[in-house]
Amino acid sequence: MSKYLAESFYTCLFKITHQLDEVTNQSLKDLETRKDGKFDLIDIKFNKRKTRAISDLKNELGSKKQNTSEKEEILQELIQSSTKVAEQNNIKENTSLRDSKFYSGRKKMPDRRKGYIQKATIGDHKVYLHIGEYDDGKVGEIFIDTNKEGELVKALMNNFAIAISLGLQYGVPLEEFVDAFIETKFEPSGKISGNDRILSASSILDYIFRELAISYLNREDLAHTPSIKRAGQESVAENLEQSQFLDVLKNITSKGFVRNQYKEKLIDLTNVRLNIKSKNAV
């Protein structure tokens, strides 16, 4: 029975040849997994030789088996922990992807834009809210002018309006700003005159974002007076004819100025058009 084991170590030099239809980065990467290459042995060099007793080798194999079982347990723990980390990272990535829709790049305002100016008085303070819109009617910028305020307050209000405008242009929903600033409380506050839908506010910011929510988000729960509602049923022909006028009206009119009530505002235009037709017929 053999008592010793001789191990000889060699270094082999070989090459594998593949045939390619085209040379690209992807085709070169795929070479590592392809099995259709031609194998050619170039050179073999002797490195070293080890001789060991078989009894020593058996003892070494026994200790290796014990170490292997311990390593397997550690490996299982690492796999479980890495799986948990991967799941947590997936949750974070999904959250970041969900939130990234708010910050998908800046959409600048057109050079010539629609909009309106709303003047109101809160106590003894006059507030002028300037609003600019995109072509689709969404609000994209605001400017706030006040009187009876110092230079510091005016500068803060102007920079606050710029920050809100940049947020809107980078995709932050108007609803987020409305929820954040509605019912903020500081002076001036109280009764409001000059706005047909808002009668009081707890601050200038409360008033501004109530106005934006009512005009662009149809938040009637934030208004103090009811909106105009159109009564009666129209025929199909009337609806078709009015839809054509609505398309024109939406293209030339500020969405905020009509408070997103194109149909209600179209009543007067329809009457004027009918009156003109009747006069021409006479």
N, C-alpha and C positions, 0 to 999 in steps of 0.2 A: 504493500500500500504506500502511495506517494506521501512524503512528509513535507515537501517544499513546493512552492509555487513561484515560477519565474514569469515576470511580466515585462514585455518588450514594448517600447513606445516609438512610434514612427510619425513622421510628418509627411502628409500627402499633398501634392500640388496637382490640381485638376482644373479643367475648364468645362463650362456648359454653354452650348451654342443654341440660340433661339432664332427663329425666322420671324420677322416683323413686317407687317404691311405698311406701317408708318412709325416714325419716331416721335413720340410725345411723352410728356411727363407721366401720364397715366399708364401708358403702355410699358414704360420702364419700371414703374412701381409694380405692375402685375407680373413681372418676370419672377419675383420671389415665390409666387404661388403656382406658377405654371410647371407642369410635369412633362412637357413634350420636348424638352431640350435634349440636345445630343451631348453625351458625357464622354470626355477624353481625359485619360490619366497622363499627366506630364512627367511627374517626378515623385520618387519616394525616398525619404532620408531617415536614417536611423538616429534616434535621439538618445535614449537611455534604456537601461534594463534594471528591474528591481527583483530581488529574490526574498521571499518571506516564508516563514514556517506556516503550514496549514493550520496548526493549533492556534497560533496567534491570530490568523485570519478569522477563525471561527469565533473567538472571543470578541474581535472587533465587529463582526457582523451582528453578534448579540447585542452589543452596546448601541450599534447603529439602529437596530430595530426599536430599542427603547427610546432612543432620541427621535426616531421617525414618528413614533406614536405621539410623543410630546409636541413635535413640530406640527403634526396634523391637527392637534387640538388648538394650538396657537393659530394655525392657518384658518381653521373654522371660525375662531373668534374674530380674526382680522376680516374675513369675508363678511361676517354678520355686521361688524361695525362699519365696513366700507359700504355695505348695502344701505344701512341707515343714513350714512352721510350722503350717499347718492340720492336717496329719497328726499332728504332735506334740501339738497341742492336743486332737485327738480321742482320742489315746491317754491323755492325762492325764485327760480328761473321763470316758472309760470306766473308768479306774482309780478315779477319785473316785466314780463311780456304783456301781462294784463294792464299794468300801469303805464307801459311805454306808449300806448296809444295816445296818451295825453301829451307826449313829447316827441312827436314824429317829425319835427322840423318846423321852422317858422314859415307861416303863410302870410306874406306881407300884404298890406292893404293896397288896393288899386290906386293909381294916381288921382283918378276922378271917381268919387264914391258918393253913395247915397247916405242919408242920415237926417237927423233933426236936432233941434235945440229946445230943451225944456227949461223954462224959467219958473222958479217957485220961490216962495218966501217962507222961511222957518223962523218964527219970532220976528226979529228985526233984521235978519240976515237974508240977503238975496243969494240964491244959488242958481248958476247957469250950468246945466248938464249938456255937454256937446257929445253926440254919439255918431260914430262912423260905421258904415256897414259894408260887407262884401256884396258882390253881385247877387248872391243867393239869398240875401236878406239877413244873414247872421251878423251879430254885432262883433266888431273887430277892434274897436278902440273907443275910449272915452276921455273927455277932458272936463275938468271941474274948475269953474271960476266962481269966486265968492267976493263979496264986499264986506267992509268993516272987519277985515282980518289983517293981522300983521304980516310982514314979509315972511316970517318963519312959518306960520300956518299955511300961507299960500304956497310956499315952496314944498312943504310936506304934502299938501293936497295934489299939487302938480306931479310930484314924483310918485305918489300913490297911484294916480291915474295912469301914469306911464307903466308902472309895474303890472297893473291889472290889464292894460292893453297888450303888453308883451305876453302875459299868460294866455290871453285869449288867442293871440296869433300863433302861439306854440301849441294850441290844441286843448288847453285846460277848459273843460265845460263851464258854461256860465252858471250852471246849477251849483257847482262847487263854491263859487264866489258868493252866490246868493245865500246858501246855507251857512257860510262862514260869517257874513256881515249883517244879516238880518237881525234886528232887535239889539244891535249894539247901542250902548247908552252913554252919551256925553252931550254937553252943550255945544251949539244951540239945539234945542229940541222943542217939541210941542206942536201947536197948531200950524198947519200948512195952508197957504193960499196960492192959487195959480196952477194947481194940478187938479183935474177933474176926477181922478181916481183915488188919490191919496189925500187924506184930510189931516193926518197927524203922523209924526215920526219921533222916535226916541233919539235920533242923531242924524247928522247929514248922511252918513254911510247907510243907515237904515233906510232913509228916504231914497237914496240913489239906487240901491239894489232892489227895493220894492218897485221902483219905476222900471228897471230893466227886466225884472221877473214878470211883471204884468204885461209889458210891451212885447217881450220876445219869447217867454215861456208859458204864456197863458195861465199864470198863477193868480187866478181870481180870488183865491183864499187870502192873498195879501192885500187886496184892494178893499177900500172902504165904501165904494159906491158900485152899483151893478153896471155891467157892460151893456152895450146896445145889442139887442137880440132881434133878429128878423122873424116876423110872424107870417103865417100863411104858407101855402104849398104852391110851388111853381110847377109849370108843366115841363115836359121833357124838352120842348123847343126853347122855352125860356132858359132852362138850365144850360143847354148847349150854347145858346147865344151869350149867356152871362159868363160862361167859362172862357169864351174868347176875350171878353172884356177883362176878366180876372187876370188872364195871362199878360195883357197889356199893362194893367194896373200894377201887377207885381214887378214888372220890368222898370217902371218909371217912378214908383212910389216907395218911400221908405217903409219897411215892415214895421219898425218901431213907431213911426209917426201915426199910422193907422191902427196901431196896437194889434197887429196880426189879424185884423177884422176886415179882410178885403171884401167879403160878401156884404157885410153890413154897410160898409162905406160905399158900395156900388149902387145902393138904392137910389141915392140922389143923382148919380150919373145916368142911371137908366131913365129916370123921370125927365131929366134934361134932354136926353136923346129923343125920347118919345114926343116931348113938346116941340122940339125942333122939327121933327118929321111932320107933325100935325100942322104946324104953321106953314111949312113948305107946301103941303098938300092943298091948303086953302089958297 
